[in-house]
Amino acid sequence: MGGIFVGIDTSNYTTSVAAVDRESNILANIKIPLPVKEGELGLRQQAALFEHTKNLPDAFLRFKEMLGGREVLAVGVSAKPRNKEGSYMPCFLAGVSAAAAFSAAVNAPLFRFSHQCGHIRAAFAGAGVDVFEGEFTALHISGGTTEMLLCKKGEMGFDCDITGGTADLCAGQAVDRTGVMLGFPFPCGPHIEKAALAYNEKCPSMKISIKDTYFNLSGLENMLQREYASSGDKNKVSRMCLEFISRSLHKVIDAQLEKYGDMPVICSGGVMSNSIIKERLSDIPNIYFAPPVLSADNAVGTAFLAKEAFERK
């Protein structure tokens, strides 16, 4: 058996441990969602840190059973949200602690990356394309992040500058707030998607709010509250939510490509696994999507980054 590269990620939503081999095969992708009480919209950092601490031993036991006695060549961990000075979230401390202990125990080098870079690298793996050599646009659209980035390869994954995204509410927040209003369990994305797909009538006209490469979603919440109070139609409200987000994303991507020139677009984050949003954006040239398992939170991208950092040494 050949050596492996291990990735660890402890986001605000999922405890993740993954492994890839020298041939870039994904050997493990263990994901344990953090529990959220009914009617609530996520977890506070202190609670997330506690849940990761509980989940990590179970994740590593499952990991051990899947991989047997393979040699660990390197370990990668998500240590912060972004590749920016001062970027910090307490929930990543659980993963860093576990990764440091694990790498020391197996005598393998430890590489620290950002959660965002892990998302982007996993999207490349999921889309089945090699990492682009030149500049590219990356979308990171999730529960806590709605950013459009101008990216290129970097020493620790990718060098990314924020060039667009939301000016207020994150897309994932808009989806989850809508879902909780409709009585769906958190995280609400899959339930909103299922309900929206069941709505077969024409969606009402909605005015989106765009300025250059940024868009606003705060007005969407009030619009959907009024519609639900009026019609009581969960499917219609769900469809309106996703259509509004899709149209907003399309407009700002168009603005990005006009401003910075034609380039590939890679999509990551849980929101970008939504089939309706993917369909609405599919006419954009050179846009790439990952399947849901590699679009939502995972540690596969971090494992790939560890492999590539090890191979550069």
Short mmCIF file of the C-alpha atoms (twelve columns), coordinates in Angstrom:
data_MODEL
# 
_entry.id   MODEL 
# 
loop_
_atom_site.group_PDB 
_atom_site.id 
_atom_site.type_symbol 
_atom_site.label_atom_id 
_atom_site.label_alt_id 
_atom_site.label_comp_id 
_atom_site.label_asym_id 
_atom_site.label_seq_id 
_atom_site.Cartn_x 
_atom_site.Cartn_y 
_atom_site.Cartn_z 
_atom_site.pdbx_PDB_model_num 
ATOM 1   C CA . MET A 1   0.000   0.000  0.000   1 
ATOM 2   C CA . GLY A 2   1.262   3.469  -0.892  1 
ATOM 3   C CA . GLY A 3   1.467   6.562  1.266   1 
ATOM 4   C CA . ILE A 4   -1.432  8.938  1.853   1 
ATOM 5   C CA . PHE A 5   -2.076  12.595 2.538   1 
ATOM 6   C CA . VAL A 6   -4.562  13.516 5.269   1 
ATOM 7   C CA . GLY A 7   -6.794  16.586 5.481   1 
ATOM 8   C CA . ILE A 8   -8.649  17.898 8.551   1 
ATOM 9   C CA . ASP A 9   -11.265 20.661 8.563   1 
ATOM 10  C CA . THR A 10  -13.422 21.897 11.441  1 
ATOM 11  C CA . SER A 11  -15.764 24.525 10.025  1 
ATOM 12  C CA . ASN A 12  -18.774 26.005 11.773  1 
ATOM 13  C CA . TYR A 13  -20.983 23.283 10.240  1 
ATOM 14  C CA . THR A 14  -19.040 20.009 9.791   1 
ATOM 15  C CA . THR A 15  -16.205 17.953 11.287  1 
ATOM 16  C CA . SER A 16  -14.256 16.560 8.320   1 
ATOM 17  C CA . VAL A 17  -11.335 14.157 7.859   1 
ATOM 18  C CA . ALA A 18  -10.179 12.992 4.416   1 
ATOM 19  C CA . ALA A 19  -7.323  11.293 2.603   1 
ATOM 20  C CA . VAL A 20  -5.936  11.139 -0.919  1 
ATOM 21  C CA . ASP A 21  -3.109  9.031  -2.339  1 
ATOM 22  C CA . ARG A 22  -0.118  9.860  -4.545  1 
ATOM 23  C CA . GLU A 23  -2.244  9.248  -7.664  1 
ATOM 24  C CA . SER A 24  -4.857  11.802 -6.481  1 
ATOM 25  C CA . ASN A 25  -7.472  9.169  -5.690  1 
ATOM 26  C CA . ILE A 26  -9.839  10.160 -2.881  1 
ATOM 27  C CA . LEU A 27  -9.593  7.358  -0.310  1 
ATOM 28  C CA . ALA A 28  -11.732 8.811  2.471   1 
ATOM 29  C CA . ASN A 29  -14.135 11.718 2.921   1 
ATOM 30  C CA . ILE A 30  -15.592 11.531 6.424   1 
ATOM 31  C CA . LYS A 31  -18.018 14.303 7.335   1 
ATOM 32  C CA . ILE A 32  -19.921 14.631 10.612  1 
ATOM 33  C CA . PRO A 33  -22.459 17.511 10.681  1 
ATOM 34  C CA . LEU A 34  -22.631 19.597 13.846  1 
ATOM 35  C CA . PRO A 35  -26.047 19.344 15.565  1 
ATOM 36  C CA . VAL A 36  -28.279 22.425 15.521  1 
ATOM 37  C CA . LYS A 37  -31.440 22.728 17.628  1 
ATOM 38  C CA . GLU A 38  -34.743 22.993 15.804  1 
ATOM 39  C CA . GLY A 39  -35.574 26.562 14.820  1 
ATOM 40  C CA . GLU A 40  -32.012 27.838 15.289  1 
ATOM 41  C CA . LEU A 41  -29.710 29.198 12.574  1 
ATOM 42  C CA . GLY A 42  -26.362 27.558 13.243  1 
ATOM 43  C CA . LEU A 43  -24.072 27.432 16.265  1 
ATOM 44  C CA . ARG A 44  -22.088 29.915 18.302  1 
ATOM 45  C CA . GLN A 45  -18.321 29.454 18.017  1 
ATOM 46  C CA . GLN A 46  -18.016 28.095 21.560  1 
ATOM 47  C CA . ALA A 47  -20.644 25.442 20.853  1 
ATOM 48  C CA . ALA A 48  -19.071 24.549 17.488  1 
ATOM 49  C CA . LEU A 49  -15.664 24.118 19.115  1 
ATOM 50  C CA . PHE A 50  -17.189 21.817 21.742  1 
ATOM 51  C CA . GLU A 51  -18.981 19.691 19.124  1 
ATOM 52  C CA . HIS A 52  -15.803 19.314 17.048  1 
ATOM 53  C CA . THR A 53  -13.946 18.159 20.147  1 
ATOM 54  C CA . LYS A 54  -16.580 15.451 20.597  1 
ATOM 55  C CA . ASN A 55  -16.671 14.488 16.912  1 
ATOM 56  C CA . LEU A 56  -12.966 14.237 16.111  1 
ATOM 57  C CA . PRO A 57  -12.228 10.960 17.990  1 
ATOM 58  C CA . ASP A 58  -15.123 9.249  16.190  1 
ATOM 59  C CA . ALA A 59  -14.004 10.670 12.844  1 
ATOM 60  C CA . PHE A 60  -10.459 9.350  13.342  1 
ATOM 61  C CA . LEU A 61  -11.731 5.916  14.400  1 
ATOM 62  C CA . ARG A 62  -13.749 5.674  11.190  1 
ATOM 63  C CA . PHE A 63  -10.735 6.967  9.294   1 
ATOM 64  C CA . LYS A 64  -8.483  4.286  10.811  1 
ATOM 65  C CA . GLU A 65  -10.902 1.518  9.857   1 
ATOM 66  C CA . MET A 66  -11.037 2.716  6.244   1 
ATOM 67  C CA . LEU A 67  -7.303  3.137  5.666   1 
ATOM 68  C CA . GLY A 68  -5.664  0.413  7.712   1 
ATOM 69  C CA . GLY A 69  -1.907  0.702  8.059   1 
ATOM 70  C CA . ARG A 70  -1.074  3.070  5.191   1 
ATOM 71  C CA . GLU A 71  1.843   5.420  5.775   1 
ATOM 72  C CA . VAL A 72  0.851   9.053  6.305   1 
ATOM 73  C CA . LEU A 73  3.192   11.248 4.268   1 
ATOM 74  C CA . ALA A 74  1.771   14.648 5.237   1 
ATOM 75  C CA . VAL A 75  -1.129  16.226 7.103   1 
ATOM 76  C CA . GLY A 76  -3.035  19.352 6.091   1 
ATOM 77  C CA . VAL A 77  -5.419  21.322 8.276   1 
ATOM 78  C CA . SER A 78  -7.728  24.295 7.855   1 
ATOM 79  C CA . ALA A 79  -6.302  26.744 10.387  1 
ATOM 80  C CA . LYS A 80  -8.246  29.898 9.522   1 
ATOM 81  C CA . PRO A 81  -11.088 31.088 7.300   1 
ATOM 82  C CA . ARG A 82  -9.013  32.928 4.638   1 
ATOM 83  C CA . ASN A 83  -5.417  33.442 3.563   1 
ATOM 84  C CA . LYS A 84  -5.358  36.902 5.107   1 
ATOM 85  C CA . GLU A 85  -3.537  38.306 8.117   1 
ATOM 86  C CA . GLY A 86  -5.815  38.390 11.129  1 
ATOM 87  C CA . SER A 87  -8.266  35.848 9.705   1 
ATOM 88  C CA . TYR A 88  -9.462  33.780 12.665  1 
ATOM 89  C CA . MET A 89  -12.355 31.649 13.904  1 
ATOM 90  C CA . PRO A 90  -12.188 29.616 17.148  1 
ATOM 91  C CA . CYS A 91  -13.818 26.521 15.620  1 
ATOM 92  C CA . PHE A 92  -10.652 25.821 13.597  1 
ATOM 93  C CA . LEU A 93  -8.639  25.435 16.814  1 
ATOM 94  C CA . ALA A 94  -10.151 21.955 17.277  1 
ATOM 95  C CA . GLY A 95  -8.826  20.807 13.918  1 
ATOM 96  C CA . VAL A 96  -5.415  22.421 14.410  1 
ATOM 97  C CA . SER A 97  -5.017  20.716 17.790  1 
ATOM 98  C CA . ALA A 98  -6.026  17.321 16.407  1 
ATOM 99  C CA . ALA A 99  -3.822  17.736 13.327  1 
ATOM 100 C CA . ALA A 100 -0.773  18.721 15.385  1 
ATOM 101 C CA . ALA A 101 -1.167  15.686 17.644  1 
ATOM 102 C CA . PHE A 102 -1.852  13.321 14.742  1 
ATOM 103 C CA . SER A 103 1.061   14.526 12.612  1 
ATOM 104 C CA . ALA A 104 3.446   14.222 15.556  1 
ATOM 105 C CA . ALA A 105 2.212   10.697 16.298  1 
ATOM 106 C CA . VAL A 106 2.767   9.502  12.714  1 
ATOM 107 C CA . ASN A 107 5.944   11.595 12.243  1 
ATOM 108 C CA . ALA A 108 4.579   13.447 9.202   1 
ATOM 109 C CA . PRO A 109 4.925   17.143 8.312   1 
ATOM 110 C CA . LEU A 110 1.969   19.408 9.064   1 
ATOM 111 C CA . PHE A 111 0.808   22.100 6.625   1 
ATOM 112 C CA . ARG A 112 -1.685  24.800 7.575   1 
ATOM 113 C CA . PHE A 113 -4.092  26.218 5.009   1 
ATOM 114 C CA . SER A 114 -7.238  28.303 4.982   1 
ATOM 115 C CA . HIS A 115 -10.724 26.832 4.915   1 
ATOM 116 C CA . GLN A 116 -11.430 28.854 1.771   1 
ATOM 117 C CA . CYS A 117 -8.427  27.430 -0.096  1 
ATOM 118 C CA . GLY A 118 -9.568  23.940 0.863   1 
ATOM 119 C CA . HIS A 119 -12.993 24.662 -0.617  1 
ATOM 120 C CA . ILE A 120 -11.496 25.908 -3.870  1 
ATOM 121 C CA . ARG A 121 -9.112  22.939 -4.196  1 
ATOM 122 C CA . ALA A 122 -11.934 20.472 -3.520  1 
ATOM 123 C CA . ALA A 123 -14.004 22.151 -6.228  1 
ATOM 124 C CA . PHE A 124 -11.240 21.497 -8.765  1 
ATOM 125 C CA . ALA A 125 -11.129 17.840 -7.700  1 
ATOM 126 C CA . GLY A 126 -14.908 17.546 -7.905  1 
ATOM 127 C CA . ALA A 127 -15.093 19.234 -11.289 1 
ATOM 128 C CA . GLY A 128 -12.421 16.881 -12.619 1 
ATOM 129 C CA . VAL A 129 -10.087 19.613 -13.857 1 
ATOM 130 C CA . ASP A 130 -6.487  20.497 -13.029 1 
ATOM 131 C CA . VAL A 131 -5.851  23.682 -11.088 1 
ATOM 132 C CA . PHE A 132 -5.641  26.549 -13.580 1 
ATOM 133 C CA . GLU A 133 -2.175  27.956 -14.216 1 
ATOM 134 C CA . GLY A 134 -3.247  31.571 -14.711 1 
ATOM 135 C CA . GLU A 135 -5.731  33.830 -12.951 1 
ATOM 136 C CA . PHE A 136 -9.235  32.567 -12.374 1 
ATOM 137 C CA . THR A 137 -12.402 33.600 -10.602 1 
ATOM 138 C CA . ALA A 138 -13.572 31.528 -7.645  1 
ATOM 139 C CA . LEU A 139 -16.980 31.680 -6.039  1 
ATOM 140 C CA . HIS A 140 -17.147 30.716 -2.363  1 
ATOM 141 C CA . ILE A 141 -20.870 30.710 -1.597  1 
ATOM 142 C CA . SER A 142 -21.866 29.083 1.691   1 
ATOM 143 C CA . GLY A 143 -23.668 29.641 4.968   1 
ATOM 144 C CA . GLY A 144 -21.084 32.089 6.265   1 
ATOM 145 C CA . THR A 145 -19.368 33.342 3.111   1 
ATOM 146 C CA . THR A 146 -20.566 34.847 -0.161  1 
ATOM 147 C CA . GLU A 147 -17.465 36.042 -1.973  1 
ATOM 148 C CA . MET A 148 -16.207 36.321 -5.519  1 
ATOM 149 C CA . LEU A 149 -12.439 36.056 -5.684  1 
ATOM 150 C CA . LEU A 150 -9.677  36.765 -8.155  1 
ATOM 151 C CA . CYS A 151 -7.240  33.896 -7.612  1 
ATOM 152 C CA . LYS A 152 -3.997  32.309 -8.682  1 
ATOM 153 C CA . LYS A 153 -1.834  29.507 -7.346  1 
ATOM 154 C CA . GLY A 154 0.097   30.358 -4.199  1 
ATOM 155 C CA . GLU A 155 2.555   28.809 -1.774  1 
ATOM 156 C CA . MET A 156 -0.174  27.851 0.669   1 
ATOM 157 C CA . GLY A 157 -2.931  26.969 -1.745  1 
ATOM 158 C CA . PHE A 158 -4.160  30.080 -3.512  1 
ATOM 159 C CA . ASP A 159 -3.619  33.816 -3.364  1 
ATOM 160 C CA . CYS A 160 -7.099  35.330 -3.403  1 
ATOM 161 C CA . ASP A 161 -8.406  38.881 -3.487  1 
ATOM 162 C CA . ILE A 162 -12.077 39.597 -2.823  1 
ATOM 163 C CA . THR A 163 -13.502 41.353 -5.863  1 
ATOM 164 C CA . GLY A 164 -17.242 40.896 -5.359  1 
ATOM 165 C CA . GLY A 165 -20.024 39.048 -3.608  1 
ATOM 166 C CA . THR A 166 -22.688 40.081 -1.170  1 
ATOM 167 C CA . ALA A 167 -22.851 43.552 0.333   1 
ATOM 168 C CA . ASP A 168 -24.969 42.364 3.251   1 
ATOM 169 C CA . LEU A 169 -26.546 38.950 3.865   1 
ATOM 170 C CA . CYS A 170 -24.735 35.760 2.810   1 
ATOM 171 C CA . ALA A 171 -26.527 33.558 0.297   1 
ATOM 172 C CA . GLY A 172 -26.481 30.611 2.697   1 
ATOM 173 C CA . GLN A 173 -27.976 32.784 5.431   1 
ATOM 174 C CA . ALA A 174 -30.763 33.848 3.087   1 
ATOM 175 C CA . VAL A 175 -31.514 30.205 2.274   1 
ATOM 176 C CA . ASP A 176 -31.423 29.100 5.908   1 
ATOM 177 C CA . ARG A 177 -33.543 32.005 7.175   1 
ATOM 178 C CA . THR A 178 -36.090 31.262 4.481   1 
ATOM 179 C CA . GLY A 179 -36.059 27.562 5.351   1 
ATOM 180 C CA . VAL A 180 -36.512 28.142 9.075   1 
ATOM 181 C CA . MET A 181 -39.403 30.516 8.298   1 
ATOM 182 C CA . LEU A 182 -40.984 27.700 6.271   1 
ATOM 183 C CA . GLY A 183 -40.450 25.179 9.074   1 
ATOM 184 C CA . PHE A 184 -37.589 23.243 7.468   1 
ATOM 185 C CA . PRO A 185 -34.753 21.778 9.599   1 
ATOM 186 C CA . PHE A 186 -31.300 23.400 9.575   1 
ATOM 187 C CA . PRO A 187 -29.267 23.339 7.380   1 
ATOM 188 C CA . CYS A 188 -32.125 24.181 5.052   1 
ATOM 189 C CA . GLY A 189 -30.470 24.049 1.621   1 
ATOM 190 C CA . PRO A 190 -31.570 20.525 0.571   1 
ATOM 191 C CA . HIS A 191 -35.135 21.156 1.783   1 
ATOM 192 C CA . ILE A 192 -35.401 24.489 -0.032  1 
ATOM 193 C CA . GLU A 193 -34.100 22.843 -3.207  1 
ATOM 194 C CA . LYS A 194 -36.596 19.962 -3.008  1 
ATOM 195 C CA . ALA A 195 -39.505 22.342 -2.435  1 
ATOM 196 C CA . ALA A 196 -38.375 24.695 -5.220  1 
ATOM 197 C CA . LEU A 197 -38.141 21.830 -7.707  1 
ATOM 198 C CA . ALA A 198 -41.776 20.967 -6.949  1 
ATOM 199 C CA . TYR A 199 -42.936 24.444 -8.064  1 
ATOM 200 C CA . ASN A 200 -43.762 24.275 -11.784 1 
ATOM 201 C CA . GLU A 201 -45.409 27.655 -12.369 1 
ATOM 202 C CA . LYS A 202 -43.795 30.876 -13.533 1 
ATOM 203 C CA . CYS A 203 -41.857 32.593 -10.760 1 
ATOM 204 C CA . PRO A 204 -43.066 36.134 -9.903  1 
ATOM 205 C CA . SER A 205 -40.940 39.017 -11.166 1 
ATOM 206 C CA . MET A 206 -38.417 40.209 -8.569  1 
ATOM 207 C CA . LYS A 207 -36.139 43.231 -8.738  1 
ATOM 208 C CA . ILE A 208 -32.577 42.344 -7.794  1 
ATOM 209 C CA . SER A 209 -30.116 44.839 -6.282  1 
ATOM 210 C CA . ILE A 210 -26.713 44.973 -8.005  1 
ATOM 211 C CA . LYS A 211 -23.848 47.459 -7.810  1 
ATOM 212 C CA . ASP A 212 -20.809 46.575 -9.924  1 
ATOM 213 C CA . THR A 213 -19.689 43.122 -8.684  1 
ATOM 214 C CA . TYR A 214 -21.682 43.229 -5.440  1 
ATOM 215 C CA . PHE A 215 -25.314 42.370 -4.740  1 
ATOM 216 C CA . ASN A 216 -27.762 42.734 -1.856  1 
ATOM 217 C CA . LEU A 217 -29.923 40.012 -0.326  1 
ATOM 218 C CA . SER A 218 -31.393 41.720 2.748   1 
ATOM 219 C CA . GLY A 219 -34.472 42.830 0.814   1 
ATOM 220 C CA . LEU A 220 -35.125 39.254 -0.295  1 
ATOM 221 C CA . GLU A 221 -36.010 38.170 3.242   1 
ATOM 222 C CA . ASN A 222 -38.806 40.758 3.565   1 
ATOM 223 C CA . MET A 223 -40.096 39.933 0.085   1 
ATOM 224 C CA . LEU A 224 -40.334 36.227 0.899   1 
ATOM 225 C CA . GLN A 225 -41.966 36.869 4.272   1 
ATOM 226 C CA . ARG A 226 -44.697 38.880 2.561   1 
ATOM 227 C CA . GLU A 227 -45.207 36.206 -0.094  1 
ATOM 228 C CA . TYR A 228 -45.455 33.405 2.475   1 
ATOM 229 C CA . ALA A 229 -47.900 35.398 4.616   1 
ATOM 230 C CA . SER A 230 -50.000 35.978 1.498   1 
ATOM 231 C CA . SER A 231 -49.891 32.593 -0.258  1 
ATOM 232 C CA . GLY A 232 -48.678 30.104 2.334   1 
ATOM 233 C CA . ASP A 233 -46.984 28.300 -0.578  1 
ATOM 234 C CA . LYS A 234 -43.674 26.815 0.603   1 
ATOM 235 C CA . ASN A 235 -42.724 25.588 -2.864  1 
ATOM 236 C CA . LYS A 236 -43.290 28.995 -4.438  1 
ATOM 237 C CA . VAL A 237 -41.336 30.840 -1.738  1 
ATOM 238 C CA . SER A 238 -38.446 28.349 -2.019  1 
ATOM 239 C CA . ARG A 239 -38.312 28.812 -5.792  1 
ATOM 240 C CA . MET A 240 -38.382 32.595 -5.455  1 
ATOM 241 C CA . CYS A 241 -35.466 32.437 -3.023  1 
ATOM 242 C CA . LEU A 242 -33.247 30.378 -5.328  1 
ATOM 243 C CA . GLU A 243 -34.194 32.282 -8.485  1 
ATOM 244 C CA . PHE A 244 -33.327 35.603 -6.807  1 
ATOM 245 C CA . ILE A 245 -29.929 34.311 -5.687  1 
ATOM 246 C CA . SER A 246 -29.249 32.764 -9.113  1 
ATOM 247 C CA . ARG A 247 -30.025 35.967 -11.009 1 
ATOM 248 C CA . SER A 248 -27.917 38.020 -8.605  1 
ATOM 249 C CA . LEU A 249 -24.939 35.680 -8.971  1 
ATOM 250 C CA . HIS A 250 -25.199 35.661 -12.746 1 
ATOM 251 C CA . LYS A 251 -25.154 39.457 -12.899 1 
ATOM 252 C CA . VAL A 252 -22.094 39.857 -10.690 1 
ATOM 253 C CA . ILE A 253 -20.166 37.100 -12.482 1 
ATOM 254 C CA . ASP A 254 -20.876 38.865 -15.767 1 
ATOM 255 C CA . ALA A 255 -19.619 42.111 -14.221 1 
ATOM 256 C CA . GLN A 256 -16.503 40.372 -12.900 1 
ATOM 257 C CA . LEU A 257 -15.574 38.947 -16.302 1 
ATOM 258 C CA . GLU A 258 -16.210 42.266 -17.995 1 
ATOM 259 C CA . LYS A 259 -14.044 44.064 -15.436 1 
ATOM 260 C CA . TYR A 260 -11.101 41.624 -15.224 1 
ATOM 261 C CA . GLY A 261 -11.310 39.843 -18.574 1 
ATOM 262 C CA . ASP A 262 -12.501 36.422 -19.647 1 
ATOM 263 C CA . MET A 263 -11.231 33.677 -17.373 1 
ATOM 264 C CA . PRO A 264 -12.414 30.350 -15.930 1 
ATOM 265 C CA . VAL A 265 -14.842 30.375 -13.005 1 
ATOM 266 C CA . ILE A 266 -14.710 27.648 -10.330 1 
ATOM 267 C CA . CYS A 267 -17.627 27.325 -7.894  1 
ATOM 268 C CA . SER A 268 -17.366 26.115 -4.298  1 
ATOM 269 C CA . GLY A 269 -19.408 26.175 -1.111  1 
ATOM 270 C CA . GLY A 270 -22.598 24.399 -0.109  1 
ATOM 271 C CA . VAL A 271 -24.924 26.839 -1.867  1 
ATOM 272 C CA . MET A 272 -23.175 26.140 -5.188  1 
ATOM 273 C CA . SER A 273 -24.219 22.489 -5.054  1 
ATOM 274 C CA . ASN A 274 -27.842 23.559 -5.595  1 
ATOM 275 C CA . SER A 275 -29.135 22.165 -8.906  1 
ATOM 276 C CA . ILE A 276 -31.296 25.199 -9.731  1 
ATOM 277 C CA . ILE A 277 -28.470 27.674 -9.200  1 
ATOM 278 C CA . LYS A 278 -26.092 25.503 -11.236 1 
ATOM 279 C CA . GLU A 279 -28.590 25.326 -14.100 1 
ATOM 280 C CA . ARG A 280 -29.133 29.101 -14.106 1 
ATOM 281 C CA . LEU A 281 -25.371 29.781 -14.250 1 
ATOM 282 C CA . SER A 282 -24.481 27.027 -16.718 1 
ATOM 283 C CA . ASP A 283 -24.554 29.333 -19.752 1 
ATOM 284 C CA . ILE A 284 -21.527 31.261 -18.451 1 
ATOM 285 C CA . PRO A 285 -18.463 30.190 -20.501 1 
ATOM 286 C CA . ASN A 286 -15.794 28.138 -18.690 1 
ATOM 287 C CA . ILE A 287 -17.705 27.763 -15.430 1 
ATOM 288 C CA . TYR A 288 -17.062 24.647 -13.355 1 
ATOM 289 C CA . PHE A 289 -19.074 23.022 -10.575 1 
ATOM 290 C CA . ALA A 290 -18.284 20.240 -8.103  1 
ATOM 291 C CA . PRO A 291 -20.792 17.607 -6.943  1 
ATOM 292 C CA . PRO A 292 -22.445 18.357 -3.577  1 
ATOM 293 C CA . VAL A 293 -20.127 16.087 -1.593  1 
ATOM 294 C CA . LEU A 294 -17.100 18.183 -2.670  1 
ATOM 295 C CA . SER A 295 -18.871 21.527 -2.871  1 
ATOM 296 C CA . ALA A 296 -20.118 21.639 0.726   1 
ATOM 297 C CA . ASP A 297 -17.715 21.571 3.684   1 
ATOM 298 C CA . ASN A 298 -15.121 18.796 3.424   1 
ATOM 299 C CA . ALA A 299 -11.443 18.063 4.101   1 
ATOM 300 C CA . VAL A 300 -10.643 16.593 0.668   1 
ATOM 301 C CA . GLY A 301 -9.356  19.899 -0.660  1 
ATOM 302 C CA . THR A 302 -7.079  20.289 2.353   1 
ATOM 303 C CA . ALA A 303 -5.703  16.777 1.774   1 
ATOM 304 C CA . PHE A 304 -4.911  17.698 -1.848  1 
ATOM 305 C CA . LEU A 305 -3.198  20.895 -0.697  1 
ATOM 306 C CA . ALA A 306 -1.090  18.865 1.754   1 
ATOM 307 C CA . LYS A 307 -0.101  16.496 -1.065  1 
ATOM 308 C CA . GLU A 308 0.952   19.356 -3.310  1 
ATOM 309 C CA . ALA A 309 2.873   21.152 -0.542  1 
ATOM 310 C CA . PHE A 310 4.694   17.904 0.286   1 
ATOM 311 C CA . GLU A 311 5.606   17.330 -3.361  1 
ATOM 312 C CA . ARG A 312 7.076   20.845 -3.633  1 
ATOM 313 C CA . LYS A 313 9.462   20.261 -0.747  1 
# 
